[in-house]
């Protein structure tokens, strides 16, 4: 998934929750890809793998709820 957002305009920052959910579920379903993504985030954020896993799972749950309400 490519980042095509203007991060300088944070007030108008919006994502397509359906696309992000689909992408995160695809990553979650591929053990090697998920491991790679988790390690990349750990390396760039300084968070622990456990914290990143929790954020990853929480993000999926939030997106599921968001897409159900639409």
Beta strands, then each sheet from edge to edge (+ up, - down):
end
